[in-house]
Amino acid sequence: MKRLAEYLCPICKAELTYQQPTYACINNHCFDQAKEGYVNLLPVQLKHSKQPGDNKAMVNARRDFLSQGYYQPLVNKLLALQQEYALCKAKILDAGCGEGYYTHQHINTTNQVYGVDIAKEAIKKASKKYKEVYFSVATLSHLPFADHYFNWMISVYAPILEQEFTRVLAEQGYLVTVTPGKRHLFELKEIIYQSAKEHDDEKEVIQSLKLIDEQRIAYQMTLNTPDDALNLLSMTPFAFKASKEALSALSQQRNFNCQADFIIRLYQKI
């Protein structure tokens, strides 16, 4: 049987208790669980826009692209790391989980897995599809969890907020970050920009945790259809720079060869 999720009130930081269908704290701040199973823990005072995060089109594009398995080698590496380093009965957080593609693959009979994202549309789709994960709408700058709660965290192409991540990470716990390598999606960038530049992959933003492993995964993807190429574009920041000519060129691409290049860093709280 699935355990009850454990959250803190995003307003007063008191413990939330669940009495179907509502989470409430001792100060009578209440948050209803949606029919899809997620809970919205993003009060209006923590929003910076009316609909923060990725919009519906971006969420759908990412879901459709990832479902084709183009990034599965990355997932396999993330799972291998978690199995190698994490303790049994791990409490896992996917910080910036989107529609849950990476999140749900960490589920097994002993793990307790949470996914958090600021985009309500993404969390709604994730919660509807992956029932064994605890999903919530929340901001990464105010995670609705107790101190030292998780012993394994992942951040895949999401903002890395060191102070808050360190707060919710248990002693001896691990944080895995995924950032773009130098040649990530370079062929796509060449279509979008007149002068494509490689990513700067030297940046290390985590200072308070110990870097214990760093790996690069690079491989050539062959995108089978124009829709796959357009979906890949739509899930990246490049989409905002794409001209009509670039979109037309991508819409005619079949068997488009494009480099995947990821930097995986594993940190530990010591």
C-alpha positions, 0 to 999 in steps of 0.5 A: 500500500502506498504510504501517505506523502509527507509535506510541510505547509508552504506558508508557515512551514508546519507539518501538513496532515492529510484528511481526504481530500485535503492537506492541512496544518495546525494554522488552518492552511489547507491544500486540496488534493486534485483528482489526478492525485497531486497537491498544489503547494504553490501559494499565490505569494510565491508565484512570479507570474499567473502560470509559472513554468512550462506551458502546455505546448512545451510540456506536451512536446517534451512528453512526446519526445522523451517517450520515444526513448532518445534520452533513455541512455541518460536514464539508465545511467541515473538509475545505475548511480542510484543503485550503486550509491543510495541506501535501501528504502531511499527517499528520492526527490526529482527537483524540477520533475516536469511531466515525470519521465525521469521521476517514475523510473526510480520507483521500486518496491522500497523507494519513496519517490517525490516529484516537484515542479512549478508548472501545474500543467506538467504535474497534472500530466505526471500525476495522472500517468504515474500513480506511485509517485508523490507529485506536487506543484511547488517552487524549488526556492521553497521546497515543501519538505522538512530539513534532511528529508531526502537521501537522494535528489536529482536535478535534470536540466532544472535550476540548481538552488544550492541552499534549499537543496542542501537543506532538504538533503540528509547527511551523507545524502546525494545530489545528482545534477544533469547539465548540457555537455559542450556538443549537446544538440549542436546540429539543432543549434546550427539550424537555429543560429547563424553562428552556433556555439558550444555549451560551457560545461565547466561551470560548477555551482555547488560549493557546500557539497562534495563532488565525488563523481563526474561523467559524460554521456555522449551519443548520436541520436537519429530522430526518425520523424519531423515531429520528433525534431520539432518536439525536441526544439519545442522543449528547449530554449532555442525555440524562442529564437527559431525563425520561420525558415528554421521551423520549415527546415526542421519540418522537413527533416527525416532521420535527423542526426543530432548529438546528445551530450550530458554532464552528470555530476554526483555530490554528497553532503558530508 
